[in-house]
Amino acid sequence: QFLQGKIYRTPVASPHPVFTLRAAAGIKGTFGGQFEYQKVALNVSKRIYLSQLGYSDVVTQGGYIFGQGPIPLLMTHRANQSYSYQLQSYNLMNFLEFVSDQYASVHIDHGFNGFIFNKHPLIKKTKLREFVTFKALYGKVREENVPYANADLLRFPTDANGLPLTYTLENKPYMEASIGVGNIFNFFRIDVVKRLTYLDHPNVSDIGIRGRFKFDF
């Protein structure tokens, strides 16, 4: 029903931009496939060094889905409802909350590398590291992929009261930001995450605490 491929280059810490290209295709009538579509996504990442201010890991991504398909074939944006902090996910987004057939995003994770903490002698001894992160996602769904305009497509999920649980991103970008402290006990990082948009959606949190294992030297 589908074919997919991936072209990958070197890790994000490389001084040169890293390009990752993914492609997939569905062929109607092959192995029972009911839809014909093509997916293309490009990910570009780079670490930018800012001298004494530390470094920023910047990841931009864009994608487009050609053809018509139901919600399982659209791009379901990476959400995280656990207590772990995931760099490539949206840590205060609910599962299946947003879908798109065309989208663009940017993730910026800046590590100050001790620029602030090292100015305080007692904190400097702990070798703690400071981080700030910003993530933004914008997308949309073409009319041919909107279930309410096409009776043959699956409807977006709703709760027991019939209220929608899945949305598109035409109105404004989804955005979140966080402040974190890393190198706790040499391996742990904890972030306070703030959700900045779509705060009126049901069962969402506007602020949360997330942690991850990360080694900083």
C-alpha positions in Angstrom: 0.0 0.0 0.0 2.9 2.4 0.6 6.5 2.9 -0.2 8.8 5.0 1.9 12.4 6.1 2.0 14.8 8.2 4.0 18.0 10.1 3.3 20.1 10.9 6.4 23.3 12.8 7.1 25.5 13.5 10.1 24.4 14.2 13.7 23.1 17.6 14.9 26.4 18.5 16.6 28.1 18.8 13.2 29.2 22.4 12.3 27.4 21.9 9.0 23.6 21.7 8.5 22.2 18.2 8.7 19.5 17.3 6.2 17.0 14.5 6.6 14.6 13.8 3.8 11.7 11.4 4.1 9.3 10.3 1.5 6.4 7.8 1.4 3.7 6.9 -1.1 0.4 5.0 -1.2 -0.8 3.3 -4.3 -4.6 2.8 -4.6 -5.5 -0.8 -5.3 -2.2 -2.2 -4.1 -2.4 -4.6 -1.2 -6.0 -3.3 -0.6 -5.0 0.3 -0.5 -8.0 2.7 -0.8 -6.1 6.0 -1.3 -3.3 7.3 -3.4 -1.0 9.9 -1.8 2.6 11.0 -1.5 4.3 12.4 1.6 7.5 14.5 1.6 9.2 15.9 4.8 12.5 17.7 5.1 14.3 18.2 8.4 17.2 20.6 8.7 19.2 20.8 11.9 22.3 22.7 12.9 24.2 23.5 16.1 25.1 27.2 16.3 27.9 28.3 18.7 27.6 31.7 20.3 30.9 32.0 22.0 30.5 32.6 25.8 26.7 32.5 25.5 26.8 28.8 24.7 25.1 27.1 21.7 21.7 26.6 20.1 20.5 23.4 18.5 18.1 24.6 15.8 15.8 22.2 14.0 13.4 23.2 11.2 11.0 20.9 9.5 8.4 21.2 6.7 6.2 18.6 5.0 3.5 18.2 2.5 1.0 15.4 1.7 -0.2 15.2 -1.9 -3.5 13.5 -2.6 -6.6 12.7 -0.4 -6.6 10.6 2.7 -8.3 10.1 6.1 -6.9 11.2 9.4 -4.5 8.2 9.8 -2.7 9.3 6.7 -2.4 12.9 7.7 0.6 14.2 9.7 -0.3 13.7 13.4 2.1 16.0 15.2 4.3 14.6 17.9 2.8 15.0 21.3 4.0 14.0 24.7 1.7 13.3 27.7 4.4 11.6 29.8 6.7 13.3 32.4 9.8 12.8 30.3 11.1 15.8 28.3 11.3 15.0 24.6 13.3 17.4 22.4 11.6 16.5 19.1 8.0 16.4 20.6 5.6 19.0 21.9 5.6 18.4 25.6 2.3 19.9 26.5 0.4 18.8 23.4 -2.2 16.0 23.7 -2.0 12.9 21.5 -4.0 13.4 18.3 -4.6 17.0 19.2 -3.3 18.5 15.9 -3.2 17.1 12.3 -2.0 18.7 9.0 -1.4 17.9 5.4 1.1 20.7 5.1 3.2 22.1 7.9 6.3 23.9 9.0 8.0 24.0 12.4 11.0 25.3 14.3 12.6 24.0 17.5 15.3 26.0 19.3 17.1 24.5 22.3 19.7 26.8 23.7 22.3 25.7 26.2 24.1 28.5 28.1 26.9 26.1 29.0 27.3 27.6 32.5 27.3 31.3 31.3 24.9 32.3 34.1 25.5 29.7 36.8 29.3 29.9 36.6 29.1 33.5 37.8 28.1 32.2 41.2 31.0 30.4 43.0 28.8 28.0 45.0 26.6 27.1 42.0 29.7 26.8 39.7 30.9 23.9 41.8 27.8 21.9 40.9 28.5 22.2 37.2 24.8 22.8 36.5 23.8 24.0 33.0 21.0 26.3 32.0 18.7 25.8 29.0 15.9 27.6 27.3 13.7 26.1 24.6 11.2 27.4 22.1 9.0 25.4 19.7 6.5 26.6 17.1 4.4 24.7 14.7 2.1 25.9 11.9 0.0 23.9 9.5 -3.3 23.4 7.7 -5.5 20.8 6.1 -6.7 21.3 2.5 -10.5 21.1 2.0 -10.2 17.8 0.2 -8.9 16.3 3.5 -11.4 17.9 5.8 -13.8 15.2 7.0 -16.7 17.6 7.4 -16.6 18.4 3.7 -16.1 14.8 2.5 -18.5 12.1 3.6 -16.1 9.3 2.6 -13.4 10.3 5.1 -13.2 9.3 8.8 -14.4 12.0 11.2 -12.0 13.6 13.6 -12.2 12.1 17.1 -14.6 13.6 19.7 -15.1 13.1 23.4 -18.2 11.6 25.0 -20.0 15.0 24.7 -19.3 15.3 21.0 -16.6 18.0 21.5 -13.7 17.7 19.1 -10.4 16.3 20.3 -8.4 16.8 17.1 -7.9 20.2 15.4 -6.1 21.9 12.6 -3.6 24.8 12.9 -5.0 27.4 10.5 -5.9 29.9 13.1 -2.4 30.3 14.7 0.7 28.3 15.4 1.0 26.0 18.3 3.8 27.3 20.6 5.5 26.3 23.8 8.6 27.4 25.7 10.6 26.0 28.6 13.4 26.8 31.0 15.6 24.0 32.2 18.5 23.0 34.4 20.8 20.3 33.2 23.7 18.2 34.5 21.9 17.5 37.8 24.0 14.7 39.4 25.9 14.8 36.1 23.1 13.2 34.0 19.6 14.6 34.7 17.8 17.6 33.2 14.5 19.1 34.4 12.4 21.7 32.5 9.5 23.8 33.3 7.4 23.9 30.2 4.8 26.6 29.3 2.2 26.2 26.6 1.6 29.5 24.9 -1.4 28.9 22.5 -4.6 26.9 22.2 -5.2 27.1 25.9 -8.9 26.8 25.4 -8.7 23.2 24.2 -10.2 20.6 26.6 -8.0 18.7 29.0 -4.8 20.6 28.2 -2.2 21.9 30.7 -0.7 25.3 30.3 2.4 24.5 32.4 4.2 21.3 33.3 7.4 19.8 34.6 9.4 17.4 32.5 12.7 15.6 33.0 15.2 13.7 30.9 18.6 12.0 31.2 21.2 14.1 29.5 25.0 14.2 30.0 26.6 17.7 29.9 30.4 18.2 30.4 
